[in-house]
Amino acid sequence: MTRAERLDRAAARAKAQLEAQRKALAQIQAAQHDEERKALTKRRLLVGTLVEQAGLFALDDTTIAALFALLAPLVHVPDPVAVLDAVLSEVDGSPGTVVPGYALPAEGVAPAVPVG
């Protein structure tokens, strides 16, 4: 057997091993994808159950979508439950509640009149 033939056989073996590794990797990745899909399905079922238990199923889909759109920014907050609780407790309109960027003129003071 010549050197060229030995190199050809070695190349063929290496290619076969590489193909076997590619197949094994594909199988592992498929199994990982399947596990991720199962976990996501389980999570969706849990969230749906929580929505149902909270009574939100009584709302129409558009309203539920709007509520979730309003809640979505809370994902980026360190303690979303505390932030939402604070926001909702300020909504009662009790005197002394400060809303940034919104002020009423003091009693007896005329509103500002634009000039120009």
Secondary structure, DSSP 4 states (H G I P E B T S, - for coil): --HHHHHHHHHHHHHHHHHHHHHHHHHHHHHHHHHHHHHHHHHHHHHHHHHHHTTGGGS-HHHHHHHHHHHGGGGGSSSHHHHHHHHHHHTT--TT---TT---PPTTPPPP----
